[in-house]
Amino acid sequence: MLLRVLPSYWAAMADAGTVTVHGPSLRIDKFLWFARLAKSRSVAQKMAEDGHIRLNGRRIDRSHSPVRAGDLITFPHPSGVR
């Protein structure tokens, strides 16, 4: 399953992210929890640390990887990565 991070999430979470040179960012575990793709932050952390998620085509293994508007998040699917 593919998920494109939209700027509307940043409007809703303006105080949760930090402003950097590349724009606001949010930890991947916080984003997955906020977007209701994980039941809890601890479940989101485990998903990220187990390497089940790809961010812009690269497998991540840290729950504190930054996600920014326009990033592409990929999840495993039973019939293959989509």
PyMOL commands that set and color helices and strands:
alter all, ss='L'
color gray80, all
select helices_A, chain A and resi 7-12+28-34+41-49
alter helices_A, ss='H'
color red, helices_A
select strands_A, chain A and resi 2-4+18-20+23-27+54-55+58-59+66-68+72-74
alter strands_A, ss='S'
color yellow, strands_A
deselect
rebuild
show_as cartoon
